[in-house]
Structures are given as structure tokens and as C-alpha cells.
Amino acid sequence: MKKNSNQFVSSNSFKAFFCLLLFAFQFNSFAKTIPLIVNGKSDYVIVISANEKEQEKTAALLLQKYVSEISGYQLQISNQLAKGKKAIYINISNAIQNPDGFLIKTKNDALYIDGGVKKGCIYGIVTLLEKYMGCRYYWSNYKEIPSAKNINLPEINLKDEPKNDCRIVYIVDKVGQEFLDWNRLNTVDEIFAKGYYVHTFGKLVPWQEYFKTHPEYFSEMNGKRNIDQLCLSNPEVLKITIEKLKKEMALQPNEEYWSVSQNDNFSYCQCEKCSKIIAEEGSPSGPIIRFVNEVAKQFPDKIISTLAYEYSRKAPAVTKPAKNVQVMLCTIELNRSKAIEVDKGNESFKNDIIEWGKICNHIYLWDYNIDFANSVSPFPNLHVLQPNIQFFVKNNVSAHFQQANASVGSEFSELKVYLISRLLWNPNADAAQIRNDFLNGYYGKAAPWIKKYIDKLESELKKSGDRLDIYEHPTSHQNTFLSQTNINEYNTFFDNAEKEAQGDVTQLLHVKVARLPLQFAIMEIGKNDMFGPRGWYAEKNGDFTVIPEKVQLIEDFYSVCQQANIDHLNESGLTPKSYYESTKRFIDVQVKGNLSFKKKVTSSETPSPQYSKGDLSYLTNGVRGDSNYKVHWLGWEGVDFSLTVDLEKPVQAKTIEISSLWDAKSWILHPAGIRCLVSENGTDFIKVGNISTEGNQEKAEVNKVFSFKAPEKNIRFVKFEITGTKKLPEWHPSAGSKSWVFIDEIVVK
């Protein structure tokens, strides 16, 4: 068996391969076999065409590489068959109609791999290596390659092709082309023109260039023009868009797919003309499809792609997309705990996909398979992946973008890529077999315990009836599948898994990475219940003491993140280091010596009830909010406001602090500035400081503490006058929309 830092052969795989060889030996008694490698040598040569087509050459090199890794023998690649040699023919064949399809066939002493014009030969070789030689490629740095001096192939006559023409699983980590090919996956850059994938209105008609002189080019809402979207009924907007695309297409003449699609916000034009079209079509998608159809007329040799996303998801009643228009239908709002087809809460989407399927030649299904807000958090949705893909295909979908945001550390992302990629190729494949194959290979002896965890998590989710949302926090399920009782059982599974994996450093790390979401949930639920039974602190005689086991938990979590080179924990790019530091800051409760602890706070503007229920007592509960805006933070949208704390009696203080949060992807910016004032009587206030936020906040520290020196006199009231940023700046993708300010702990010492 071979073993190094990038590849490993488990005992399970070796047994499987041994059985395969035994089968081949038995098969030899009844039928012809291909003795590809005999005692570490071979009579076979890989033969490709004389013009060395790129696909044929790539496939040949792939076969040469892995046969060498298995047996130690390197097959020769040639354009012709030498005398006395036997052939493995790799050939692009016009007889294979599907560009990614292939035929593997043995005839007499020869092996033939015929492929379609795109990647059929490559996928044929991958199938040969997987199905007949026992190779596995579980993740970009983890393979299973059997070791054998003999490779005997049975008689083969296998023809296969993908059910879906475009198969994209969004992978954040850099995994390399070979890994993508092995999983039969496409990439966005392979399909779409560079810079023209989605949300392109702002690129086609930049508001920075046109809004000041031509506000009528942009969306009207409540009688006012804004920069959120374009006015698609304006003929000048169409003219500018077409001219822009002509210039861009001249720079990328070979690219076929070009996006003309709405910006990523909830606005759409409601001027008189656009409103009339919306009424006629019964959906805001009406103006979009009419506009995109006009664009598509100008470029008949291109595919013009647009979105059916949030407000534009419903199909138009009158206008059909042109033959060269692609519609990207998005599932962003849907529940992930049940299969779409059987979930009664998804009736509107089911109707939408059916209606689009009736009128559209090209549907590109954009699905979401991860918790974006907390990627490292339990999100038991594996059971819905296959039925959802089957449902999409049944409704005229042949192109997929499965947004799994796959990255080591994100919950079971390696397994999701392995499973989804194979289901995109064949939606009716045996999902349980695929999953078990991955678990056994990736986790080794620990696999049964990982399977128990997955099955129990799924079972408890189904029992609860909970909805899974792609922007949720683990506290949403703290009384159901993440109850303390369930978490105790999950921890037992992982304790046993770690014991089983002790003999293999790599597989032990795989187990520890799989445990991160559970640890994250424990820590986050604890933050929400800081001084309660699941919290971080124990109370004794009025003093609060941090629980050592909880402190060790964040240390272990951060250590595993470092060992596994995990660089982010959510879609916003939260790093393990930032999470570690903010959690340490969070659990450093401000109780002892904190004169503002549990004191009453009033606000000139009511905070949003969406966050911490808008409860102002969170501002003085002794706990500093960390990186997650949904826990312990209060939010104000697009306004200036003031906060006043009543310390209940005159006191002498040294420092006054208040904290703010930055999460630009969630439209949260630090306030433009905070002015601090104090008073003894609540009427006469004096200023003690004014701190402005420097820089444009395109990049900023996640947590900012505004610290002021208290005056050397008695104070009872502390007021903060907070100047919001109010609107997202030009650098932001949703520039001009209202921004948020999030505030937490006020500390007076």
C-alpha cells in the first residue's frame, strides 16, 4: 500500500481491490481478460491520434500516471503501435454524440476508450480507474490508490453519458483541474465570459457614470429614482447595454455565455412603463425577459443569461425567453430540511419551475446547500440532495450550479462535493452507496461513528419538523436536534470516532474537522445562554467564573482549524483567528468593576426587532458581541441615533466604552462616528470625546471598541450620539442601499 501526505490507501480499499483482483482471476476462467500489468511490466502502449488532440493527451497522461502509481510501471504514450505491442486506444469519436459521453470496450487484446468532443475521453479514463482499478479521489489532497504488481481487466463494454450538460459545484478551496475532472465537474470560468456571470446591471450601465446626468436610466421606487437596478423600459438603457456588450465581446470573442442580470438587492423599477409591463406579465420578470430578449436578438450566436431570483422568480405570463436566452432559476428562499417536491411550503417555487420549464429552452438551476452565515455549523441536508436534483431534471433543467461553498471546515463539504458531483452525472445513482464509499475511504475505522452522527442528526431534524435556512444560527435548533441531550450523544459518537482513528494521523484530522460544526454549535448556543445551564459561566456567591472545559473547547477548535489550514468559517470570510479572538473577547465578561452592568438603556430610535429582539438590555448584560451579528448585537438601519445609560447613582469612572460590528457582506458598517457625553442630572451633558471611523471601510476590523476617558467628576448618565453610515458606499456591490450599524456592550469602569 502507498501512503504519503497527499494520498493514502486504507485497509478497506485494499480489501476491495483485492476482491476485484480475485474476481478478475475467477472471471478469467470463463472469459477473456486484459492483462494490463503483469509482474510490474506491460506489453501495452497508450495510442492517441497523430495530431495529439488536447483531450486525448490529457486522458492518456491521466491513465499513465495512475497505472504507474498502482504498479510502478509507466505505460508508453505513442501515436502508433509498435510491433509486438498491444494497444490502449484513446480516441475522440464522432459516434459519441454527447460531448462528455464515452465508451469503454475491450476487443480481442485491445482496450478502446472513445469519447465525445469535450471531455468524454477524460471521463472514460476516470471511470476505468475508479470502476476497474479501485482508485478514489476523495478530496484535492486525499486519494486512495491501490498498490499491485498485476492489473487484470475483465471484458468491458460500458457506455455512459451525463444526464446534465453543465455540472458545477461551487468549491471555494483551490482543488486543481485534475480533481475537477475526476469528479466530472465544470467551472463558472469554463462556461461564462470573464466578469459576466451574474448581477451585471451595474457593470453594463454603471450608476457612477450615468446616474447624475440620467437618473431616468435607473429604477424608480416610491416616485424616486435610485441606483439599485436599471429601468428596463428605457430604450437608452437597452442601447447602452448592447453597445457595452459589443465592446466586451470583442475582447472575449470565443465566449458563448454572457450574463445580463439584475443586481443583488430587492429593488426593481416601478415607473409607469415598467409597472404596466409587470401588470401585463403578472411578474417583475416580465420587463427583464423583454429586455433580455431584445439584447439576445443582437447576438444570435451567443447565449444571454439572466436571473429568475427572488422578486423575478415567477415566470412571465405572456413573453417567452428567446431561444438563445438562459434563465438562472434560484432556490434561495426555500427550506432545506425537506425535499422541494414534497415540502408543502415550497408550492410557489414548484409552480415557478414548472412554468419556466414550459417556456424556456435553457434553465440553469442555482441551488444552495450550505449555511452561508455559519458554514461551520450542523446543517443536516444530505438527504434532500438527490431528490432535489431529480426534481430539477424532471422539470427541464440540464445545467446546475450547486452552491455548496465547499471548503475544508465547512460542514461535510468534502462529502457533499463527492456526492453531488456524482448525482449531477447520474441523478438516479445509488446515493447511499456513494456516501458510504466516501465515509469508509475518508474516515477509515471511524466511518461507522461518523455515519451514526449523520443519521442521528438527520433523524432528530425530521422528528423536530424544523426548517433549515441558509442564513440561520445554531440557536435556532437549540431545543430540537441541537438539544443538550442530543449534543451529549453526538459527542459520544465523536469521542469513539477519534479513538478509532488514533492509528492514522490524517484520518484523525478528518474526524476532528468533521467535529468542528458540533463544537461551533456548542459554543454559539453557550454564548446565547451565557450565564445559564448551557452557558460559558458558572455563578457562585454572586461571582461569575468561566467554565474551564468551555475555554478548552475554543482552544481545541482553533487548533484544529490551524492544523487543517481552514481559512474561513462563513460566506463573509470570517477567519478562524478572528473567531477565536472575538470569542475570547466575548467570554471576557464585563461584570466585575463594570458600573453599567445590567443598567437601563434608552434609545432615540428603536432598534430592529430582528436582532436580539431589539432588547436594549443586551447592551449592558456584561457580554461583548463577537463576530455574529445575530447574537447579542442590536441593529439600526440607515439612521443616526443616540443611546443613554442611567447608572442609577452618581459614580466616579475612568473609562467608557461601546462596541460596533463590521460585516460588509451583510450590509453592516461601523458608524461614521460616535460622540460621548456625560451628565450628573440627566439634563446638562458635557462632551468627553468624539471618535470618527477612518478609511472607507472596504476592509475593516470586525469588532471596533470606541473608548473614551471619563472626566474626573461624578457622572450618572452616559450618552452616545451615533452617526450612522446610512448608505452603502460606491465600493459596495449594493451601493446606495441603506447600511446598518450594529452596537453592543457598553462598559463603564
C-alpha positions in Angstrom: 0.0 0.0 0.0 1.1 3.5 -0.8 1.0 6.3 1.7 2.1 9.9 1.7 0.9 13.3 2.7 -1.3 13.6 -0.4 -2.6 10.1 -0.8 -3.5 7.1 1.3 -4.7 3.6 0.8 -6.9 2.3 3.6 -7.2 -1.3 4.5 -10.8 -1.2 3.4 -9.8 -0.1 -0.1 -7.0 -2.6 -0.3 -9.6 -5.4 0.6 -11.9 -4.0 -2.0 -9.2 -4.0 -4.6 -8.0 -7.5 -3.6 -11.6 -8.7 -4.1 -11.6 -7.0 -7.5 -8.4 -8.8 -8.5 -9.8 -12.1 -7.2 -12.9 -11.5 -9.3 -10.8 -10.8 -12.3 -8.9 -14.0 -11.8 -12.1 -16.0 -11.4 -13.6 -14.2 -14.4 -10.6 -15.4 -16.4 -11.9 -19.0 -16.2 -14.9 -18.1 -18.3 -14.0 -15.1 -20.5 -11.1 -13.1 -21.9 -9.3 -10.6 -19.7 -6.8 -7.9 -20.4 -3.6 -8.5 -18.5 -2.7 -4.8 -18.5 0.2 -5.2 -16.0 1.9 -8.5 -15.2 4.5 -8.7 -12.5 5.1 -5.0 -12.7 5.6 -4.9 -16.5 3.3 -4.5 -19.5 3.1 -5.2 -23.3 0.5 -2.4 -23.6 1.0 1.1 -25.2 -1.4 4.0 -24.9 -2.1 5.1 -28.5 -3.6 8.5 -29.4 -4.0 10.3 -32.7 -1.1 11.7 -34.6 -2.3 15.3 -34.1 -2.3 14.8 -30.3 -5.6 16.4 -29.5 -5.5 18.0 -26.1 -8.3 15.9 -24.6 -6.8 12.6 -25.8 -3.4 13.6 -24.5 -4.8 14.7 -21.1 -6.6 11.4 -20.8 -3.5 9.4 -21.8 -1.4 11.2 -19.2 -4.0 10.5 -16.6 -4.1 6.8 -17.3 -0.3 6.7 -17.4 0.1 8.5 -14.1 -2.3 6.3 -12.1 -1.2 2.9 -13.6 2.3 4.0 -12.6 1.2 4.8 -9.1 -0.6 1.5 -8.8 2.0 -0.8 -10.3 5.2 1.2 -10.6 5.2 0.7 -14.4 4.8 3.7 -16.7 2.9 2.9 -19.9 4.3 4.4 -23.0 2.2 7.0 -24.9 2.6 6.9 -28.7 0.9 7.9 -32.0 1.3 4.4 -33.4 1.5 0.8 -32.2 5.0 -0.7 -32.3 5.5 -4.3 -33.4 4.8 -6.8 -30.7 2.9 -4.4 -28.5 -0.7 -4.3 -27.6 -2.9 -1.2 -27.6 -5.0 1.0 -25.4 -6.7 3.3 -27.9 -7.9 6.7 -26.7 -9.8 8.5 -29.3 -12.3 11.4 -29.8 -15.1 9.8 -31.7 -17.9 11.4 -33.7 -20.0 8.3 -32.9 -20.3 9.5 -29.3 -23.0 12.2 -29.5 -22.8 13.6 -26.0 -19.6 15.8 -25.8 -18.9 14.3 -22.3 -20.0 10.8 -23.0 -17.7 7.8 -23.6 -17.4 4.2 -24.5 -15.0 1.7 -22.8 -14.7 -1.5 -24.7 -12.3 -4.5 -24.9 -11.9 -6.3 -28.1 -9.5 -9.2 -28.7 -6.4 -8.0 -26.8 -7.1 -4.2 -27.2 -8.8 -1.7 -24.9 -10.7 1.2 -26.5 -11.7 4.4 -24.8 -13.8 6.5 -27.2 -15.0 9.9 -26.0 -17.2 12.8 -27.0 -15.7 16.0 -28.3 -15.5 17.8 -25.0 -14.2 15.6 -22.1 -15.5 12.2 -23.0 -12.0 10.6 -23.2 -11.0 12.0 -19.8 -14.2 10.9 -18.1 -13.8 7.5 -19.7 -10.3 7.1 -18.2 -11.6 8.3 -14.8 -14.3 5.7 -14.9 -11.8 3.0 -15.9 -9.6 3.9 -12.9 -12.5 4.1 -10.4 -14.6 1.1 -11.5 -12.0 -1.3 -12.7 -8.8 -0.4 -10.8 -10.2 0.7 -7.4 -8.8 4.3 -7.4 -10.6 7.0 -5.4 -10.1 10.8 -5.3 -12.0 12.0 -2.2 -10.6 15.5 -1.8 -7.9 17.5 -3.5 -5.2 16.3 -1.1 -6.6 12.9 -0.3 -6.7 9.9 -2.7 -6.8 6.1 -2.3 -4.5 4.4 -4.9 -4.2 0.6 -4.6 -0.8 -1.0 -4.8 -0.5 -4.1 -7.1 2.0 -5.6 -9.5 -0.8 -7.1 -11.6 -3.7 -5.3 -13.1 -6.2 -7.6 -14.9 -9.2 -6.0 -16.6 -12.4 -8.0 -17.4 -14.2 -7.8 -20.7 -15.8 -4.4 -20.8 -18.5 -2.9 -22.9 -19.6 0.2 -21.0 -21.2 3.3 -22.5 -22.1 6.3 -20.3 -23.0 9.9 -20.6 -24.1 12.6 -18.2 -27.8 13.5 -17.6 -26.8 17.2 -17.1 -24.8 19.2 -19.6 -23.4 21.6 -17.1 -22.4 20.4 -13.7 -20.9 23.0 -11.3 -20.4 22.6 -7.6 -19.0 25.8 -6.2 -15.8 25.0 -4.4 -14.0 27.8 -2.5 -10.8 25.9 -2.0 -8.3 25.6 -4.8 -8.6 21.9 -5.8 -6.9 21.8 -9.2 -8.2 20.7 -12.6 -7.5 17.0 -12.1 -9.8 16.9 -9.1 -12.5 18.7 -11.0 -12.1 16.3 -14.0 -12.1 13.3 -11.7 -15.5 14.5 -10.3 -16.8 15.3 -13.8 -17.3 19.0 -12.9 -17.4 22.2 -14.8 -16.4 25.6 -13.6 -18.0 29.1 -14.0 -15.0 30.3 -15.9 -15.2 27.4 -18.3 -18.8 28.3 -19.2 -19.2 32.1 -18.8 -17.3 35.1 -20.2 -15.0 36.5 -17.6 -16.7 39.2 -15.5 -20.1 38.3 -16.9 -21.6 35.6 -14.7 -24.4 37.2 -12.5 -25.5 40.6 -11.2 -24.2 42.5 -14.2 -26.6 45.5 -14.5 -24.1 47.6 -12.6 -21.3 46.6 -14.9 -23.4 47.2 -18.1 -24.8 50.6 -17.1 -22.6 51.9 -14.2 -24.5 54.2 -12.0 -21.3 56.1 -11.2 -21.1 57.1 -14.9 -24.8 57.8 -15.7 -26.9 58.4 -12.6 -26.1 62.0 -12.0 -26.9 63.1 -15.6 -29.5 60.4 -16.4 -31.4 59.2 -13.3 -34.2 58.0 -15.6 -31.9 55.1 -16.6 -32.3 53.7 -13.2 -35.1 52.1 -11.1 -37.9 54.2 -9.7 -39.4 53.3 -6.3 -42.0 55.4 -4.4 -41.6 58.1 -7.0 -37.8 58.4 -6.6 -35.1 57.2 -8.8 -32.4 55.1 -7.2 -29.3 53.2 -8.3 -30.4 49.7 -7.1 -31.5 48.5 -10.6 -32.0 49.6 -14.2 -35.2 51.0 -15.7 -35.6 48.2 -18.3 -38.3 50.0 -20.3 -36.0 52.9 -21.1 -34.7 52.5 -24.8 -31.5 54.3 -24.0 -30.6 51.6 -21.3 -31.1 48.9 -24.0 -28.9 50.8 -26.4 -26.1 51.3 -23.8 -26.3 47.7 -22.8 -25.9 46.4 -26.4 -23.0 48.8 -27.1 -21.2 47.7 -24.0 -21.6 44.0 -24.8 -20.3 44.5 -28.3 -17.1 46.0 -26.9 -16.8 43.3 -24.3 -17.5 40.5 -26.7 -14.8 41.8 -29.0 -12.3 41.3 -26.1 -13.6 37.7 -25.5 -14.8 36.6 -28.9 -14.8 32.9 -28.2 -17.0 33.1 -25.1 -20.6 32.0 -25.6 -22.4 32.7 -22.3 -23.0 36.4 -21.2 -25.0 37.5 -18.2 -27.4 40.4 -18.4 -28.9 40.2 -15.0 -30.3 42.1 -12.0 -28.2 43.4 -9.2 -28.2 41.6 -5.9 -30.9 43.5 -4.0 -34.6 43.5 -3.5 -35.5 46.6 -5.6 -37.0 46.7 -9.1 -38.2 49.6 -11.2 -41.8 50.6 -10.7 -42.0 53.5 -13.1 -45.2 53.9 -15.1 -43.9 51.9 -18.1 -42.2 49.1 -16.1 -45.3 48.8 -13.9 -47.5 48.4 -17.0 -45.3 45.6 -18.2 -45.3 43.9 -14.8 -49.1 44.0 -14.8 -49.3 42.5 -18.3 -46.9 39.7 -17.4 -48.0 39.1 -13.9 -44.5 39.2 -12.6 -41.4 41.6 -12.3 -39.6 39.1 -14.5 -41.7 40.5 -17.4 -39.6 43.6 -18.0 -36.4 41.6 -17.6 -37.3 38.9 -20.2 -38.5 41.5 -22.7 -35.3 43.5 -22.2 -33.0 40.4 -22.4 -34.8 39.1 -25.5 -34.0 42.4 -27.3 -30.4 42.0 -26.3 -30.3 38.4 -27.4 -31.6 39.5 -30.9 -28.4 41.4 -31.4 -26.2 38.4 -30.6 -27.8 35.3 -32.1 -24.6 33.3 -31.8 -24.4 33.9 -28.0 -26.4 32.7 -25.0 -27.6 35.7 -23.0 -28.2 34.6 -19.4 -30.4 36.3 -16.8 -31.8 35.6 -13.3 -35.1 34.4 -12.0 -34.2 35.4 -8.5 -36.3 36.5 -5.5 -38.6 39.2 -7.0 -38.1 37.9 -10.6 -38.5 34.2 -9.8 -42.1 33.9 -11.2 -42.2 33.3 -14.9 -43.9 35.9 -17.1 -47.4 35.1 -18.4 -47.0 36.5 -21.9 -43.4 36.7 -23.1 -41.3 33.6 -23.6 -37.5 33.8 -23.3 -35.8 33.8 -26.8 -34.1 30.6 -28.0 -30.7 31.9 -27.0 -31.7 33.2 -23.6 -30.8 31.2 -20.5 -32.8 31.6 -17.2 -31.0 31.1 -13.9 -33.7 29.9 -11.5 -32.7 30.3 -7.9 -33.9 28.4 -4.8 -32.6 30.9 -2.2 -35.8 31.2 -0.1 -36.5 27.5 0.2 -36.4 25.2 3.2 -33.5 22.8 3.2 -34.9 20.2 5.7 -37.3 18.6 3.2 -37.1 17.7 -0.5 -38.6 20.5 -2.6 -41.1 18.3 -4.3 -42.7 17.0 -1.1 -42.4 20.2 1.1 -45.8 21.9 1.1 -44.1 25.2 1.9 -42.5 25.2 -1.5 -45.6 25.3 -3.6 -44.8 28.7 -5.2 -41.3 27.5 -6.3 -42.7 24.2 -7.6 -45.2 26.2 -9.7 -42.4 28.6 -10.9 -40.0 25.8 -12.1 -42.9 24.1 -13.9 -43.9 27.3 -15.7 -40.3 28.2 -16.6 -39.8 24.6 -17.9 -42.8 25.1 -20.3 -41.4 28.2 -21.9 -37.6 28.2 -21.6 -35.0 26.2 -23.6 -32.2 26.8 -21.2 -32.8 26.6 -17.4 -29.7 26.9 -15.2 -30.7 25.8 -11.7 -28.9 27.7 -8.9 -29.3 25.7 -5.7 -27.9 26.3 -2.2 -26.6 23.6 0.0 -24.9 25.2 3.0 -25.5 27.6 5.8 -23.9 30.7 4.4 -24.0 32.7 7.7 -22.4 29.8 9.7 -20.7 27.4 7.3 -19.1 25.5 10.2 -22.4 24.6 11.8 -24.6 21.5 11.8 -26.8 21.6 8.7 -28.3 18.1 8.1 -29.4 18.4 4.4 -27.7 15.4 2.8 -31.0 13.5 2.5 -32.5 16.2 0.2 -29.7 16.5 -2.3 -30.7 13.6 -4.6 -34.5 14.1 -4.6 -33.9 17.8 -5.3 -31.6 17.1 -8.3 -34.1 14.6 -9.6 -36.9 17.1 -9.3 -34.9 19.8 -11.2 -34.0 17.4 -14.0 -37.6 16.3 -14.3 -38.5 19.9 -14.9 -36.3 20.6 -17.9 -33.1 21.6 -16.1 -29.9 20.4 -17.6 -27.4 22.9 -16.1 -26.7 23.2 -12.4 -24.8 25.5 -10.1 -24.8 23.8 -6.7 -23.6 26.4 -4.3 -22.0 24.3 -1.6 -19.3 26.9 -0.9 -17.1 23.8 -0.4 -14.1 24.3 1.7 -12.4 22.2 4.3 -14.1 23.1 7.6 -17.5 23.8 6.1 -19.9 21.1 7.3 -19.2 17.9 5.4 -18.2 19.9 2.4 -15.8 17.1 1.1 -18.6 14.6 1.3 -21.1 17.0 -0.4 -18.8 17.6 -3.4 -18.3 13.8 -3.8 -22.0 13.0 -3.6 -23.4 16.0 -5.5 -20.9 15.6 -8.4 -21.9 12.0 -8.9 -25.6 12.8 -8.7 -25.3 15.6 -11.3 -23.8 13.0 -13.6 -26.5 10.4 -12.8 -29.4 11.6 -10.7 -30.5 8.0 -10.1 -27.2 6.7 -8.8 -27.2 4.9 -5.5 -26.7 7.8 -3.1 -26.3 5.6 0.0 -23.6 3.6 -1.7 -21.8 6.8 -2.8 -22.0 8.2 0.7 -20.7 5.0 2.4 -17.9 4.7 -0.1 -16.8 8.2 0.8 -17.2 7.7 4.6 -15.2 4.4 4.6 -12.4 5.9 2.5 -12.1 9.3 4.1 -12.6 8.3 7.8 -11.4 4.7 7.8 -12.2 2.8 11.0 -14.0 5.9 12.3 -16.6 5.8 9.5 -19.3 3.9 11.4 -19.4 6.5 14.1 -19.4 9.4 11.6 -22.4 7.6 9.9 -24.1 7.3 13.3 -23.7 11.0 13.8 -25.1 11.9 10.3 -28.0 9.5 10.7 -28.9 10.7 14.2 -28.7 14.4 13.2 -31.0 13.7 10.2 -33.4 11.7 12.3 -33.7 14.4 15.0 -34.2 17.0 12.4 -37.0 15.1 10.8 -38.6 14.4 14.2 -38.5 18.2 15.1 -40.1 19.4 11.9 -37.6 22.3 11.9 -37.0 24.4 8.9 -33.4 24.7 7.7 -32.5 28.2 6.4 -29.3 29.1 4.6 -28.7 32.1 6.9 -29.5 30.5 10.2 -27.7 30.3 13.6 -27.4 27.1 15.6 -29.5 28.6 18.4 -32.5 28.2 16.0 -32.3 24.5 16.9 -31.1 24.5 20.4 -34.3 22.9 21.7 -34.6 20.3 18.9 -31.9 18.5 17.1 -29.2 20.5 18.9 -30.7 20.0 22.4 -28.3 19.3 25.2 -29.4 15.6 25.3 -28.7 15.2 21.6 -25.4 17.0 21.8 -24.3 14.7 24.5 -24.9 11.7 22.2 -23.2 13.4 19.3 -20.2 14.0 21.4 -20.1 10.3 22.4 -20.1 9.4 18.7 -17.1 11.7 18.0 -15.2 10.5 21.1 -15.5 7.0 19.7 -14.6 8.1 16.2 -11.4 9.8 17.5 -10.4 6.6 19.4 -10.9 4.5 16.2 -8.9 6.9 14.1 -5.9 7.2 16.6 -3.8 4.9 14.4 -3.9 7.3 11.4 -2.9 10.9 11.8 -4.6 12.0 8.6 -7.9 10.3 9.2 -7.9 11.5 12.8 -7.6 15.1 11.5 -10.6 14.3 9.1 -12.6 13.3 12.1 -11.6 16.4 14.1 -12.6 18.6 11.2 -16.0 16.8 11.0 -16.4 17.6 14.7 -15.9 21.4 14.3 -19.6 22.1 13.4 -20.7 20.4 16.6 -18.1 22.3 18.7 -19.2 25.6 17.0 -22.9 24.9 17.8 -22.0 24.2 21.5 -20.0 27.5 21.7 -22.6 29.6 20.0 -25.5 28.2 22.0 -23.4 28.8 25.1 -23.0 32.5 24.1 -26.7 32.9 23.8 -27.1 31.4 27.2 -24.0 33.0 28.7 -24.9 32.6 32.4 -27.5 29.8 32.0 -27.1 26.0 32.1 -25.6 25.8 28.6 -23.5 29.0 29.0 -19.9 29.7 29.5 -20.1 30.9 33.1 -21.0 29.4 36.5 -22.2 31.6 39.3 -21.0 31.1 42.9 -21.8 33.5 45.7 -22.6 36.3 43.2 -19.3 35.8 41.3 -19.3 34.6 37.7 -16.5 32.1 36.8 -15.8 30.9 33.3 -16.1 27.1 32.9 -12.6 25.7 32.0 -14.0 23.0 29.7 -15.6 25.7 27.6 -12.4 27.6 27.4 -10.6 24.4 26.3 -13.3 24.0 23.6 -12.4 27.2 21.8 -8.7 26.3 22.1 -9.3 22.9 20.5 -11.5 24.4 17.8 -8.8 26.9 16.8 -6.0 24.4 17.0 -7.8 22.0 14.5 -8.6 24.9 12.2 -4.8 25.7 12.1 -3.9 22.1 11.6 -6.3 21.7 8.7 -5.4 25.1 7.1 -9.0 26.3 7.4 -9.1 30.0 6.4 -12.8 31.0 6.7 -15.9 30.0 8.7 -18.7 31.7 6.7 -19.5 33.4 3.4 -18.4 36.8 4.8 -14.8 35.5 5.2 -14.7 35.2 9.0 -11.3 33.7 9.7 -10.7 31.1 12.5 -8.3 33.6 14.1 -10.9 36.4 14.1 -13.5 33.9 15.5 -11.0 32.8 18.2 -10.1 36.3 19.2 -13.7 37.6 19.2 -14.9 34.5 21.2 -12.2 35.1 23.8 -13.3 38.7 23.9 -16.9 37.6 24.2 -16.3 35.3 27.1 -14.3 38.0 28.9 -17.5 39.2 30.6 -17.6 42.8 31.8 -19.2 42.2 35.2 -16.6 42.9 37.9 -16.0 46.7 38.2 -18.5 47.4 35.4 -20.7 50.3 36.6 -23.0 49.9 33.7 -23.7 46.1 34.2 -27.5 45.5 33.9 -28.3 49.2 34.0 -31.1 50.6 31.9 -30.5 51.9 28.4 -32.8 54.1 26.3 -32.6 54.9 22.6 -33.7 57.8 20.5 -34.5 55.3 17.7 -35.9 51.8 18.2 -33.5 49.1 17.1 -34.7 46.4 14.7 -36.7 43.6 16.5 -35.0 41.1 14.1 -31.8 41.1 16.1 -31.7 40.2 19.8 -35.5 41.1 19.7 -34.5 44.7 19.8 -34.0 44.3 23.6 -31.8 47.2 24.8 -30.8 45.2 27.9 -28.3 43.3 25.7 -26.2 46.5 25.7 -25.4 46.2 29.4 -25.6 42.4 30.0 -21.8 42.2 30.5 -21.2 40.2 27.3 -19.4 41.8 24.3 -20.9 40.6 21.0 -18.4 38.8 18.8 -18.4 38.3 15.0 -22.0 37.0 14.6 -24.5 39.9 14.2 -27.4 37.6 15.2 -26.1 37.0 18.7 -26.1 39.8 21.4 -26.0 42.7 18.8 -28.6 45.3 18.2 -29.1 46.9 14.7 -30.2 50.2 13.4 -30.8 50.7 9.6 -29.9 53.9 7.8 -30.3 56.3 10.7 -28.4 58.4 13.3 -29.4 57.6 16.9 -28.4 58.2 20.5 -28.1 55.8 23.4 -28.3 56.8 27.1 -27.4 54.7 30.1 -28.6 55.5 33.6 -26.0 54.3 36.1 -28.7 54.8 38.8 -26.4 56.9 41.1 -23.5 59.4 40.7 -20.2 57.5 40.3 -16.6 58.1 39.6 -15.5 56.4 36.4 -12.2 56.1 34.5 -13.2 54.7 31.1 -16.3 54.5 28.9 -16.5 52.0 26.1 -19.0 51.0 23.4 -18.5 48.4 20.6 -19.6 48.2 17.0 -19.5 45.5 14.3 -18.4 45.3 10.7 -19.8 42.7 8.2 -19.9 44.4 4.8 -21.4 41.4 3.0 -24.3 41.7 5.4 -24.5 45.5 4.8 -23.1 46.2 8.3 -20.6 49.0 8.7 -19.0 50.7 11.6 -20.7 54.0 12.5 -19.2 57.1 10.8 -18.5 58.4 14.3 -19.5 58.3 18.0 -19.7 61.3 20.3 -19.7 60.6 24.0 -21.3 62.9 26.6 -21.9 62.6 30.4 -24.2 64.2 32.9 -24.9 64.0 36.6 -28.5 65.1 36.4 -29.6 63.8 33.0 -30.2 67.3 31.6 -26.9 69.0 31.4 -24.4 67.0 29.3 -20.8 67.7 28.6 -18.8 66.1 25.8 -15.9 63.8 26.7 -14.9 62.7 23.2 -15.7 62.4 19.6 -14.2 59.4 17.6 -14.6 59.2 13.8 -14.1 56.0 11.8 -11.2 56.3 9.5 -11.0 54.8 6.0 -13.6 53.8 3.5 -14.5 50.5 5.4 -14.0 48.3 2.3 -11.8 46.4 4.7 -12.1 46.9 8.4 -11.7 45.2 11.8 -14.7 43.1 12.6 -15.1 44.4 16.2 -14.3 48.1 17.0 -14.2 49.5 20.5 -14.8 53.2 20.9 -13.1 54.1 24.1 -13.4 57.4 26.0 -11.7 58.8 29.1 -14.2 59.8 31.7 -14.0 63.2 33.4 -12.7 63.5 37.0 -16.1 64.2 38.4 -19.3 62.4 39.4 -21.4 61.1 36.5 -24.7 59.3 36.4 -25.8 59.4 32.8 -23.7 58.4 29.7 -25.0 59.3 26.3 -23.6 58.2 22.9 -24.6 60.1 19.8 -24.0 57.7 17.0 -23.7 58.9 13.4 -24.6 56.0 11.0 -23.0 55.5 7.6 -26.7 55.4 6.4 -25.9 54.3 2.8 -23.6 51.7 1.4 -20.7 53.4 -0.4 -19.6 53.1 -4.0 -17.2 50.2 -3.5 -20.1 48.0 -2.2 -22.0 45.8 -4.7 -25.3 47.2 -3.3 -24.1 50.8 -3.2 -26.8 53.3 -2.3 -28.9 50.9 -0.3 -29.3 51.6 3.4 -26.5 50.3 5.6 -26.7 49.0 9.1 -25.0 49.9 12.3 -24.7 47.2 15.0 -23.9 48.1 18.6 -23.2 46.1 21.6 -21.7 46.2 25.0 -21.5 49.5 26.9 -18.9 49.3 29.6 -18.3 52.0 32.2 -15.4 51.3 34.6 
